[in-house]
Amino acid sequence: MAQLDPRYAQSGYPARTTAAVDEGLRSYMLGVYNYMAAGVALTGIAAYLTWSFAVADGQLTPFGQMLYNSPLKWVVMLAPLGFVLYMSFSAERMSVGAAQLAFWLFAAVMGVSLSSIFLVFTGQSITQIFFITAATFGALSLWGYTTKRDISGWGSFLFMGLIGIILASLVNLFLQSSGLQFAVSVIGVLVFAGLTAYDTQRIKDGYLMVAGNAELAAKSAIMGALSLYLDFINMFMMLLNLFGNRE
């Protein structure tokens, strides 16, 4: 006879067999990773298409001039942050369809924002760093999913590191210091590597709170995908700044 998962009994959820819990968890995490992977793919497509319209024969087109050399660049740069804040504070009130739409729009806008990397780095370098990031992310996320160690204590430390990276990056917008940029990139790789494992375990453990509520589970999967997506994209950008070959 299958044993019951004691975590459900402690949290007040109806008792389920371990096999049923594992099956539901696998389906839930698969949904998270599918959303995340699709979001990354959409971002890549949007970035490449935007760059294709912005550059012709090695020169910026009128669209490219508007996008990269006008005040519009600040709107494009800050728009993804606006989407993240909106989704974070409105998730509970949004329907599943609205949450999906917001996620896809965010991924597309992020692609437009990141399209400038094609002006700075070689295509081969971008491809290589992308696959290095994918392999690193996969290994860290797998460890976060399978480890028996409780890494929830990492949260405060990683959050402080993230705030430090944001503040240093804002300062460097004005200083344009290569040394500060290098330090931010090194620390950023470490922080987002830790966040990948931490978020994976947090999302996995959070399944117990949404199991049995299809709508809540669907929205939770989208928000979980958003967290992992941000970990992946930021790790990619930090590694690209460190090891990418510039044009």
Summary of the structure (lengths in Angstrom):
residues: 247
radius of gyration: 19.9
end to end distance: 63.4
largest distance: 69.7
contacts: 744
relative contact order: 0.15
helix: 81%
strand: 3%
